[in-house]
Amino acid sequence: MKGIVTITAGIVVFLLALGSSAWADDKEGKITDLVKDAKVTIDQAIKTASEKVPGTVVEAELEKKHGKAVWEVEVLGADGNVTEVHIDAATGSIIDMEAKKDEKKKEGKKAK
């Protein structure tokens, strides 16, 4: 029994290592492409988002949306709500804004 557990654990570790290294390589390639496309820096994106939505910036991430590089900046407002501001990484213009749903509230409702 102990041998089967050891072999199973070894296979799981091997598969996780194999999958994570492939994912890491793919992620690096995507990030490199996004950075090449981005003419707007993270600091400029944060400044743009802060001017549009007052509050504290809690996260900024470069992503690919709708086939182009987009800065997604999350701003925590005084009301406690988080707003995502999507900024075109090539032009610096605001694409859209959306209220981020509160995951803790969702989890609390599911538990009841």
C-alpha positions as CSV (number, residue, x, y, z in Angstrom):
1,M,0.0,0.0,0.0
2,K,2.8,2.4,0.9
3,G,4.5,1.7,-2.4
4,I,1.3,2.6,-4.4
5,V,1.0,5.9,-2.5
6,T,4.6,6.8,-3.1
7,I,4.3,6.0,-6.9
8,T,1.1,8.0,-7.1
9,A,2.6,11.0,-5.3
10,G,5.6,10.8,-7.6
11,I,3.4,10.8,-10.7
12,V,1.4,13.8,-9.4
13,V,4.6,15.8,-8.7
14,F,6.0,14.9,-12.1
15,L,2.8,16.0,-13.9
16,L,2.6,19.2,-11.9
17,A,6.2,20.1,-12.7
18,L,5.7,19.3,-16.4
19,G,2.5,21.3,-16.6
20,S,3.8,24.3,-14.7
21,S,7.0,24.6,-16.7
22,A,5.1,24.6,-20.0
23,W,2.6,27.1,-18.6
24,A,5.5,29.4,-17.4
25,D,7.2,29.3,-20.8
26,D,3.9,30.2,-22.6
27,K,3.1,32.9,-20.1
28,E,6.6,34.5,-20.6
29,G,6.1,34.6,-24.4
30,K,2.7,36.2,-24.0
31,I,4.0,38.8,-21.6
32,T,6.9,39.7,-23.9
33,D,4.5,40.2,-26.8
34,L,2.2,42.4,-24.7
35,V,5.1,44.6,-23.5
36,K,6.2,45.1,-27.1
37,D,2.7,46.3,-28.0
38,A,2.4,48.6,-25.0
39,K,3.4,52.2,-25.6
40,V,1.9,53.3,-22.3
41,T,3.8,52.5,-19.1
42,I,2.2,51.1,-15.9
43,D,2.7,54.5,-14.2
44,Q,0.9,56.3,-17.0
45,A,-2.0,53.7,-16.8
46,I,-2.3,54.1,-13.1
47,K,-2.3,57.9,-13.4
48,T,-5.1,57.8,-16.0
49,A,-7.2,55.4,-13.9
50,S,-6.7,57.5,-10.8
51,E,-7.8,60.6,-12.6
52,K,-11.0,58.9,-13.8
53,V,-11.8,57.0,-10.6
54,P,-10.9,58.5,-7.2
55,G,-9.5,56.0,-4.7
56,T,-6.5,53.8,-4.1
57,V,-5.0,51.7,-6.8
58,V,-4.8,48.1,-5.6
59,E,-3.7,46.3,-8.7
60,A,-2.5,46.9,-12.3
61,E,-2.0,44.2,-14.8
62,L,-1.1,44.1,-18.5
63,E,-3.5,41.7,-20.3
64,K,-4.6,40.8,-23.8
65,K,-8.3,41.6,-24.3
66,H,-10.1,41.9,-27.6
67,G,-6.9,41.1,-29.5
68,K,-4.8,43.9,-28.0
69,A,-2.7,44.9,-25.0
70,V,-4.8,46.4,-22.3
71,W,-3.9,47.7,-18.8
72,E,-6.4,46.6,-16.2
73,V,-6.2,48.9,-13.2
74,E,-8.3,48.1,-10.1
75,V,-9.2,51.1,-8.0
76,L,-10.7,50.8,-4.5
77,G,-13.1,53.7,-3.9
78,A,-14.0,55.4,-0.6
79,D,-17.3,53.4,-0.8
80,G,-15.4,50.1,-0.5
81,N,-16.2,49.1,-4.1
82,V,-13.5,48.1,-6.6
83,T,-13.7,49.5,-10.2
84,E,-11.7,48.0,-13.0
85,V,-10.5,50.6,-15.5
86,H,-9.4,49.1,-18.9
87,I,-6.8,51.3,-20.7
88,D,-5.6,50.7,-24.2
89,A,-1.9,50.0,-23.7
90,A,-1.0,51.4,-27.2
91,T,-2.9,54.7,-27.0
92,G,-3.6,55.4,-23.3
93,S,-7.3,55.9,-23.8
94,I,-9.8,54.4,-21.5
95,I,-11.7,51.6,-23.2
96,D,-14.2,51.0,-20.4
97,M,-14.8,50.7,-16.7
98,E,-16.7,48.1,-14.7
99,A,-17.5,47.4,-11.1
100,K,-15.7,44.4,-9.8
101,K,-18.0,42.0,-8.0
102,D,-17.1,41.3,-4.4
103,E,-16.0,37.7,-4.2
104,K,-16.3,37.6,-0.4
105,K,-20.0,38.5,-0.6
106,K,-20.5,35.8,-3.2
107,E,-18.8,33.2,-1.1
108,G,-20.8,34.2,2.0
109,K,-24.0,33.8,0.1
110,K,-23.1,30.3,-1.1
111,A,-22.2,29.2,2.4
112,K,-25.7,29.9,3.7
